[in-house]
Amino acid sequence: MKAIFNKRIVAFRILFYSSFVLIIFSVMRYSNATNFAKNVTPVFFLNNECSENFFFNVAGVVKPGTIQIIKGTDEMSFVITDYEHQMSVYYKGQVPNNFLEGNTVIATGSVTNSKKPDILMCSKIQTDHSYNSDQWLNRKLSKGERNREDIISDMMKREKKKNNAGDYSKMS
């Protein structure tokens, strides 16, 4: 009688531990298959190393004049900035209707080069006008200092000067 009881306990333990191991492996596989993206802005990539296999939700403003759409395809590129750093974003797919230059976007994707993470291969774009981008990007611009349009205008002027300076140096 005791031998039958011991066999049942052993069988129960084997069943219990094997189901426990199966659950652990299932959870591990699910967590690897699901890309849990980290929420960052472009300046994050200046100071931090990142993996090419890791997904990021990069939030910022679409820099005016940078949207380029490849004709005949649904591929596009643009530059996203947080007023301190900028990075190029490449995307293939439909964009939301309210995707415009100067608007805040969240681009989900991974960087192409972990040593120089300035290009994001994007798999998803979200736009949202229900929050203030200046506040979301940790800026105190609404207290009479400078507004977003002035900062974007100054950024465009600096970029134009930089491009013009490069052109003149090539001529001489």
Salt bridges, closest charged atoms under 4 A:
GLU84 OE2 - ARG139 NH2 2.59
ASP118 OD2 - LYS116 NZ 3.81
ASP154 OD2 - ARG146 NH2 2.02
GLU159 OE1 - LYS63 NZ 3.08
